[in-house]
Amino acid sequence: MNQYWYSSTSIDCIVAECAGLRVACVSTPSIFFSLDATTRERSAVLDLDEQWADERGFYRYDFKSPEDLGGAALHGFDMVVIDPPFIDRSVWQLYAKTAALLLDPGGDCRVLCTTIAENEAMLVELFEENAVAGPV
């Protein structure tokens, strides 16, 4: 498995956006483990790497099965943070399906995606197709 790491400045910026929310960190364990204790307690990390399987809030997740959330709360989150292992349309389409299942449809939901700037229009389209409310 490839592992990529955020700079400390990027982590701080992303974590600040998550403060006080119920956050699903999808394929972003470094963000989950950087959340403050209060936010982390009500958040989850969904990842394929089971090295965190004993961690409270961990759910096994394979992006190839976007509806298999490993027991994570359906519609239980205010924010989803996503950093996929690949950045092509077919992969993002799967992550958009997952985000729609995780976000609280009655809330003021947010999605934070890390990718290249050229993907912005595609992401807006995919997340709108999957009825993900709120800013992407």
N, C-alpha and C positions, 0 to 999 in steps of 0.2 A: 504494500500500500504506500502510495505517496503521501507525504506529510508536508504541508506548507505552514508557515508561521506568520502571524501578524507582527508588525512592529509594536512596541509598547504604546506609541502614540495612537496607532489605529485601534488597539484594544481599548485604550482609555476613551476614545471617541465613541466607539460602538457601545461600550458598557454604560456610558453616560446617557445614551438614547434608551437604554433598557431600564434605568433606575425606577424602582417601585412598580414595575409591570410584571405580569405573568408571562414569562418568555419561554418559547420553545426554540432551543438552539439546535438547529438541524444541520448536522455535519459540521458543527462549530464548537467542539469541546473546549477550545482555548477561551472562547467567550464565556461559556457556562462557568468555568472554573475561575473566571475573573470577576464575576458578578459579586456584589456585596452580599453579605449573609442573608439579609431579609429578602432580597430579590431572588437569590438562588434557591431559597427554601420553597418558594412557590413556582419555580421554573423547572424545566426539564431539558435534558440533552438527549437527542436522538442521533445515534451514530452506529456504524458498522463495527468499529473497533471495540471489542468487549473487554478491553483492559480496565474499563470503568464500570463493569457490570455490578460490582458491589456498591457502587455509589448511589445514594438516594437521589432519585430523579433521572436515573439512566434508563433508556429504553433502546433496545436493539432496533436498528432501522437500516434498511437497504433501499436506496433510492429507486432501485429497479422494481420495487413493490411499494408504490407510493401510498397505498391504502392500508398497508400493514404497519401500524404505528407501535407495535410491540406493547400495547396496553396504555400508551399515553392518552391523556384525556382528550376525547373528541370535543372540539369547539371550546376548549378550556383555556385559551391563551389570548393575551392582548397583543402580543408581538411575536413574530417569527423571524429569526435571524438565520440566513441560509448562505452557506459557502460550499457550492458543489465541487466534486472532484473533477468535473469536466464542465466546460462552459458552452456546449452546443445546445441548439434549440430543443432537441429531443430530451436531453437531461433536464433542462429548465422546465419543460412541460411536466415532467414527473414531479419535480419539486413544487410547482404551482398547485398541483393536485393535493399534495401533502399539506401545503399551507392552508388551503381552503378547508381541509378537515380539522386542522388544529385551531384556527382562529375562531373566536367568539363572534358569531354573526350579529349579535346585538350590541357589540361594543365598538369602541373607537379603535379599530385594529390598525396595526402597522406591520409592514414587511420590510426588512432590511436585507438587501442582497449584495454580496460582494462579487464583482465581476468587472469586465472592461466597459468603458463608456459606450462603446459601439453597440452594446446589448440593451441599452435603455429602452428603446421603442419596442423591441421584442418582449422584454420583461413586462412592460405595461400591458401589452396585448395579451400575453399568456395569463397574467394574473387577473385581468378583467374577464377573460374567457372562463376562468375557473371561479368567478364570482367572489374574488377576494376583495373585500371592502377596504377602504382607507388608502393612504398614500403608499406607494411602492418606491 
